[in-house]
Amino acid sequence: MCVWLMVVLLVFGAGTAATAQPPDAPAGKPGEVEQELMPIDAAPGAAAPDANRAAEPPKLGFGAWFTLGLTAVVLLTLVRDWAPPDVVFLGAAVLLALFGVLDPSEAFSGFSNPGVLTVAGMFVVAAGLRETGVLDIIGDRLLGRVGTPEGARAKLAALVVPSSAVINNTPIVAMLLPVVVDWCRRQRVAPSSVLMHLSFLSILGGCCTLIGTSTNLVVHGLLLKQNDPSLPGLGFLELGWAGFPCAMVGVAYLLFIAPRLTPKRKDVLQQLSEARREYLSELMVSPGCKLVGKTVEEAGLRHLPGLFLIEIDRDGEAIGPVEPDVELHAGDRLIFTGDVSTIAELEKVPGLMPAAQPEYEIAAGSGVDRPGHRLCEAVLSSASPLVNRSVREAGFRGMYDAAVVAVHRNGERLAGKVGDIVLRPGDTLLLQVGPDFSRAFRDHRDFYLISEVEGSTSPRHLRAPVAAILTGLMVLAIASNLVEPAVAALLAGGLMVATRCLGRPDALRSVEWPVLLAIASSLGLAEAMDKTGAAAAGADLLVAATRSLGPIAALAALYLGTMLLNELVTNNAAAALAFPLALETARTLGAESRPFIIAITLAASFAFASPIGYQTHMMVYGPGGYRYGDFLRVGLPLNLLLWVTAIIIVPIIWPL
């Protein structure tokens, strides 16, 4: 609702300006802003600006009107879910260039924006951490013993808020996003109930120090640009005097109130549960497996999404039904029935081997590392020599250099051990194969169809230390400002490929191109709001409406205007547009400038009511299955709560 209020105010103000324009006033050219502004650095002898003149709404030309209308269409399209965000924003950028509101270089400048490049690099870095198993270790440490959404949200709050105070929040969300999604799948928790909290918490922590977010650095640079000894730059911890209390209020809201408003949508596996192929799978626990000595509960083998542990075979003795306190031993054969994607996740655990043919695992990599190995589904043809032979007798290793992990038979629930199953035409086999299997046997007469299981590539565990060191160096370089975030992220991503932590095709697949497209294209709309004066006009109207009520009311209006503006454009653009208004408001009222500067710095980051308000929102938008209205329902109360908190705290710390 806040974004619609912004558009209404802009249109109302523009309409008032248009009707007040003298008949002989020159017509505005497309893309130009027809307004007169009093210079901030006016000479000391100049007359003070007339209050009525200052309150006059600015005059807007064609470019501003077109941008406002286009913004309204974009918002309506997103709210109604008529098209994906990347399509909507790219279309908006194209129209801005087509109608001459922006030059093509301006409309598509977001594709070279350092923030967008940072996100792209972080996708590759996160993929490298996943492929080497580092994220699995982090997930075990962070959320391994957590079994409820409440516990996960509390753990994330304890980690993300302090981390994002010293590390830019974009890489934090990029690295933790796959960890949280994996945990949600294992615990059968809707990702929508947790991922929004991840993005919100990173923003709250980013407002506690100077380097927590790029917005703070933008305001710091604008202060230094003034060359005014009375307006020094922001101190490293200065913003934290207000940012930390706001963060604590925000954390309390996210832990105790937001869960009641957050959607709990089923993930893709739950939505398609009726259409799953049910496999019978058998995996053996090798002596070096990390699950040895853990109970079934501790190993995370209960409540697996779409997978059920039906039996444990220990030295020929069947243990079933399997109780949660049963301890796992080396040599145990675990028999599962259920979904292929969860079997693929179990296959990545070092030391879990295909029980029907454990010798294949030993030959492939001693059960420790299987670089390039993956899972394939293959449908057995009637011409195959494997028909009417058991899996154990079939000799998959010798014939195909592969091992049978699981078997599915349409319409029939299989029982017993995988090795004892006698194969029939049409059986679907889940095979652990080498990197060349699909190419070698795709048109082979023994199989009707072969398809790789997405995301089933075996982790490169031996490269885990390298991936961890590269990521640590990247974080250190960004936190210490030694290297620009975009350069550090892209360099780390390139080194992930160069050191074979990640294959080049996997690196390309890891980048969420729709997310990047949406972020980059949305910057074109922000540029149009800035260039045409539409954004500045809206913020100026809000400030002017309460300027006569005193400094506290002006401070509140300025914060509110910046917050609303931030829901329409990027946080950095909102800060840059609000900065001159903050200085002029303070000078007009004869008040101190510092509290107004602090207020717009906080407001330019605290954008929670729209997915386009901050790039981390766009990163969790798709994986969480969110809709535009979800952010409005959860984020608007948080926006208002932090608005009130900031207006109370800021004048106390920095007197007006």
N, C-alpha and C positions, 0 to 999 in steps of 0.2 A: 504494500500500500504506500510505503514511503516514496518509492520511485515514481508512482503515479502522481503523488502530491507534488513532487518536484516538477514534473512535466506541466501540471495544471498551473503552478505558480509562474513558470516560464511563459506559458502561452498567455496567461492573464496579464502579466507584466508587459509582454510584447504587444499585446492588443491595446493596452492603455497607452503605450508609447506611440503606437501607430495613429490612434485617434487624436492624440495631442499634437501631432506633427503639423506645422503650418502648411497651408496649401501650396506655397511656393518653395517648399523644401525640396532639394534635389533628390531624385529617386536613387535608391541604393543599388549598386551593382551586385550581381550575383557573387556571393562569397565574402562581401565586404561587411564590416560592422560599422554602423553609423552611430557613434556615441562620442561624447566629449567627457574626458576624465581629467580631473585636477591632478597634476603631477604630485607624486609623494614628496619629492625633494624640492618643493616650491621655495622661492627665495624668502628669507625671514621677513621682509617687509611686505610681502604679498598679503592681500586681504584673506581673511579666513573664509573658507567655503560656506556659502549660505546653506542653512539647514534644509530649506525647502528644495534648493537646487540639488543637494546631495541625495535627497530622497526620490528625485525623479527617476523613473525607470529608464534604462538604456533603450535606445532604438535599435531594432534588429533588422537586418537585411534578408535577402533571399536565402543565403547560405545558412543562417541561423534557423530560419523557419523550416527549411528543408531538413536540416539535422534534427530538429525537434520532432517533426513528423515521422522521420525515419526511426528515431529512437523509440517513439511510441509504438510503431509497428513491430520493431525488434522485440520490445518487452512483451507485447501482446502475443507474438508468435512463441516466445519462450514460455510464457505463462500457460498457454493453451497446448504446448507440446506439439505444435504443428510441424516442426522440422527440427533436426538436430542442431545444437548450438554452433557447430563448425560451419554448417551450411548457412545458417542465419547470419552470422557475423561476416563471413566471406561475401555473401550477397550484399550486405550493407556497405562493405568497403568498395565493392565494384560500383554500386550506385553512386557513392560519393565521388568517385573518380569520373564516372560517366557524365554526371551533371555539373562537373566543374567546381564542386565545393572544395575538393582537394586535388592536388596534382597526384598522378599515379604513384610517384615516389613517396608522397605523404600518406596516401591511402594504404599502401602496402609496406610502410616502413617498419611495421611490427615484426616482419619476417627477418629483419636484421637486428631486432631489439636484443640487447644483452640478456634481459630477463628471460626471453623466450629461448635463447640459446643455452642459458643455464639450465632450464627445465629439460631441454633435449639431452644435454650431457648427463644430467642426473638420472634420466631414464636408463641410459646405457650403464652408468655406474651401479644403479640398483640391480640391473639384470646381471652384471658381473658378480655382485654379492650373492644373488640368488643361485646362479649357476655353479658357484664354488661352495655352496652350502653355508655361507656366513650368515645369511638371513635366517636360516633354520636354527642356527645356534643362538642368534639374537632373540628369535621368537621363543625358543625354549626358556631362555633366561628371563625374558620380559613377561611373557604370557603363558609359559609352560604349565604352571600350576593353577592358573586362573580358569575357572569354569563357568563364570557368569558375565554378562555384559556389564553389570555394575562394577565387578572387580577389574575388568579390562579398562573401563573408563577411568577408574581411580589410578591404576598403574600408569596409564598414558599421561594423566595429569601430572603425576610425580616425575615423569621422565621428560615430557615434551616441553613444559613451561620453562624449567631452568635451562634446558638445552637450547631452546629457541631464543633465549636471552643473549647468547654469545655466538650462535650460529644462525645464519639466515634460514628462515622457516621453510623455504622452498626445498632445499636438499633434505631437511628433516622429514617432511611429508613424503617426498619421493622415496626415501629409504625405508620408512616405516609402513608405507601403504601396502606393499605386498606381504609384509609380516602380519599385519592386522587382518588382511583378506584371508590369508591361509588359516589363521586362528579361527576366524568366523566359520570357515568351511568345516574345520575339524570339530568345532563345538556346536555346529548347526545353529549358529546365531546369524540373524539377518545383518549383512554388512551395513545396511542403512542405519542401524542403531548405534554404530560406533564410529564410522568414518567421518561424519560431520564433526564429531567431537575432536578428532585428530586435527582437522584443519583449524577449527576455532581455537584450540589450545595453543597451536603454534603461533597464532596471531597475538593472543594474550601475552605470551612470553616475550614476543618480539618487541613489545613496548616498554620493556624494563631497562634496556641499555641503548646506547647510541648505535651499536652495530647490529642490534637485533633484527632490524628490517631496513630495507633500502629507503623507506619513507623518512625515517629519522635522519638518515644521511643527506637526503634531499633538503630537508629543512635546515640542517646544520650548514650545508653549503650556501643556502640562500642568506642565512644570517651573516656568514663570513663575507659574502658579496656586498653587504651593506657598508663595510668599512667604517662602522660606527662603534667606538669603544663602549658605548652604553648598551650595545647589543652583541655580546660575545656569542660564539658558537655554543652548541649544547655540550655540556660535560658528559663524560662517559656514563655516569650513573644518575645524572640530573633528572632525566625523564622518569627514572624509576621511582622517585618520590610520589608521583601520581600513578605511574604505570603499574607498579607492584600492587597497590591497593585495588586498582581496577582489575588486575589479573586475578586477585583472590576472590573478588566479588563474582567475576566471570566464571571461575572454576566452581564456586559454590552453586551458581545457576546451572552449569552444565552437568554437575553430578546429581543434583537433587530435583531440579525442575524440568530441564530440557528432556530427560528420558520420557516424560509423559507426553511430550509434543513430537518427539522424533518418530518418523514412520518406521515400521517394522515389516518391510517387504521381504518376501521369500527370495532367496537367490535363485540362480538359474537351475541348479541341481534340484532344488525342492520343487520348482515349477514344472520340471520335466520328469518328476519321479515316476509317473505312470509309464513313461516311454523308455525307461532305462532298460538296457540289456543286463541281465543278471549273470555274472560270471562266477564260476567256482575257481578259487585261487588257492595256491598252497605255497607258502614261503618258509624257508628254514632259517633259524637264528644261528649264525656262525659264531665261533668263539670270540671273535673280535668285535661283535656288534655292541653298540652302545645300550641296547635294550636288556642285555644280560644282567640279571640281578634286580631288575625293576619289576614291580607288579604290573598287571595288565592295566590298571588304572593309571599308574605313574607313567607308563609307556605311551599313554594317549590312545590306546586301542579300543577304548569304549566310546560309544556315541560318535563313531566315525560317520561322516556324511555319506549315506548310501551304501555302507559296508558293515558287515556283521561278522564278528569272530565266532564261528560256530563250534570250533573244536581245536584242541591242542593235542598233537600226537607226540608223546614222550617215551622213547624207547619201546615203541609198539603198544603203549597203553594210551587209550583215548581219554582225554579230560574234557568233559562237556556235560551240561552247559558250563561255560567258562565264567567263573566268579571274578569280580574285580580285584580280589586280593591274591590271585594266583601269581606266583613269581615265575618269571621267564628264565629258562636255562639254555645254555649253549646246546645246540642240536635239536631243540624243539621245532616241530613242524606246525606252523600256524595255518589253519584252514579257514578261509574267508569266503563269503558269498556276498555279491553286491556289485557296486558301480565301478566302471573301469577307471574313471578319473581319480578316485581315491586309491585304487590299487596302484596307479601310477605314482602317487605321492609316497606310498609305502615303499615302492621300488627304489626310491631315491635314498632311503636310509642305508648307510654303510653297514654291510654285514648281513643284510636280509637277502637271501638268495633263492632262486627258483628251486623248490624242493624236489621237483621231478628230475631235474638235471643240474645238481649243484656243481658238477665238474665243469660245466660251461662257465659258470661265474668265476671259478678258480682260474681257468685258462684265460678269461677275459681281463682279469685284473686283480686276482687274489681277494676278491670281495671287498676291496678298499676303494678303488677308483676305476671307473669304466668310461673314460673319455670318449664321447661320440656315440655311446650306446643309447638306445631309445626303445620305446615300445611301439609295436605295430599290431593292428588288427588284420587278420588274414582269414578269408572264408575258404574252407577246404572244398576242392572240386571233386566230382565223381571219378575223374581220371587219375587222381592222386594215388601214388603207391602207399600212402599212409592210411588209407581207408581200411577199416576192420583190424587195425593194429592199435595197441594201447600206446599212450603217450610215452611211457617208459621204453617201449620196444621200438618206437618209431625212428629213433636215431636222428633227432633234429640237428644236433651239433654237427654230425658228419655230413648231412645232406645240405643244410642251409646255413650253418654257422649261427644257430639261433637256439633259444631255449623257450619252452612253453611255460608261461607264468599262470595263465588262467584259460578256462574253456567255457564257452556259452553255447547252449543248444536251444534253439528257439522253441518256446512253449513248454519246456521241460526243466524242472529243477534238478540239477545234478547233485549227487551225493558221493561220499567216499573220498578217495584221494585222487588228485589230478593225474598222477602217474598211472593209475589203474583204469582210467577212462578209455574205452574203445572208441576210436574216432569214426565218425560217419560223414558222408557228404553234406555240406551245408553248415557244419560246425564252424563257429567263429573262434579262432585261437588268438589269444593275447600273447604275443611273442616279444621276448627281449632280443634285440637284433643289433648288429653293427651298423655303422653309418651308410654302408652301400647296399643294404638288403633291399630297400624299396626299388632302387634302380635296377638291381640285378634280377629280381623276381616279379616285377610289376606285371609282365605279360606272360608269366610262366603258366604252363598248363596245369600245374598242381593246385593253383589258387584261382578262385573266381575274382577276388577283389583284395587289394592290399591298401591300407591307409594308415598313416602314422598318427599316433595319439599326440595331440597338441600338448606341449609343455612337459613331455615325458623324458627329455634328454637327461641322461645320468649326470649328477653333479660332478664337477671337477674338484674333488675334495683336496687333492694335493696342491691346488692353486689357491686354497682359502687364505693362507698367510699373506700371499702376494696381494690378493684383492683387498684384504683388511688394511694392509700397509698403504696401498694406493689411496684408499678412501680416507684413512687417517691423515695422510699428507694433504689431501685435497681440503679437508675440513680445517686443518691447521692453517693452510695458506689463505683460506677465505676468512677465517676468524681473526687472523692477524693483519688482514688487509695487505698482504704481500703481493697477492695476485688478484686480478678482477675475478669475481665469481664465475662469469661465463668462460673465461680462459681456463680457470682451474677445473671446472666441470668437464669441459670438452677435452682437456688434456688428460684428465683421469679416465674418461671414457675411452679415448684412443689407446692409452696404455693398457686398459683392460683387454682390448683386442690384441695389442702387440705382445702382451705377456701370456696370451692364450688362456686367460681367465674366461674368455667369452669368444665364441666364433663370430666372424664377420656377419654371416646371415642372421645369427641370433641377435646381434647388436642392432641390426636394421629392424628386425621384427619387434624388438623390445620398446622402440619408440612409439608412444601413443600419438600417432599422427593427427587424429581428430582433435585431441586436446591441444596440441601445439597450434593447429590451424585456427581453433576457436580463440586462443589467447592472442595470437598474432593479429588476427583480423579484428578483434575487438579494440585493439589499440588505434585502428584507423578511425573508429567512431569516436574514441576519446580525443583524438587529434582534431576532428571536426568540431566537437564541442568546444575545444579550446580556441581554435583558429577563428571560428565564426562569432565568438563571444556569447554563445548560448549558455555555456556553463557559468561564466562569470556573471552574466545577467541574473541568473537564478540565485546565485549566492548573494549578490549585491542586493537583490530585492528582499531577501530574508533578513539581512543585517539592517537594511534601512528601515524595515517595518518596526523594529524595536529599539532603534538607536536612541530615541527620545526617552526611553523608560529607564535609562541608567546603565552603568557598566556591567552589572551582573546579567541583566536581560540581554544586553548586546553580546556578552560572552556566550550565553546559552544559545542565542540565535546563530552566532557564528559557528559554534560547534555543530548545531543541528544542520545548518546549511552545508558545512563541509561533509558531514556524515551522509546527508542525502546525495550530495554530489559524488561521493565515493562509491555509492551504489550504482552510479551510472557510468563512471569512468574509472580508470586505474587509480590506485592509491597514490602513486607518485604525482599523477596529473592533478588529483584533488588537492594535494598539499601545495603544489606549485601555484594553483589558481587561488587558493584561499590565503596564501601568505601575504600578498600585497593588501588584501582586504583587512587582514588582521592588523597590519601596521597602521593603515589609514583609520580604522575604527578606533584604535587606541589613541592616536593623535587627535582625532576629532573630539573624543571624550575627555582628553587630557589625562588619560590613565596610563599605567605602566604597560609596556608592550609584551613583557615576558609571559604573563598568564594567557594572553590571546595566542601567542606563538605555541605554547605548550598545548592549549586546547585544540588548535587545528592539527597539530602533530598527532595527538591521540585520535582525533576524529577521522583523520585520513587513513588510519590503519584499522580502526574498529568498524569494519564493514562486514556484517553478518547476515543481512536480510536479502542478499541477492547473490547468486553464484558467480556473477560477473564482477562482483566487488573486489575479489582478490583471486590471484591465480591459483592458490592452493585449493580454493573452492572448486575450480574447474577440474583440478586433478582428481578429486574424490567424487565428482558429480556422476561420472559414468559408472565406476566400480561400485558405488553405493546405490545405484538405481534410483537416484533422486529425481524429483521434479522441481520446477522453479518454485512452486508454492511451498515446498518443504523448507527451503531456506527462509522464506518470508515468515512462516509460522514459528520456526524455532529462533531465527535470528533477530526478528523485529523486537521482541521483548528484551533480548540481550542488548541490542542497540540502545533502547530507551533506558534500561537499567544502568548501563555504563555512562550514558549521557548525564543522568542525575548524579551518579557517583563523581564523575569528573568535575561537574559544575560546583559540587560541594567542596571537593578536595583542592582543586587548582587555586582558588582565591585564598585559601588558608596557607598554602605553601608559598605562593607567589602573590602577595597582596596587590590589589588593584590600585 
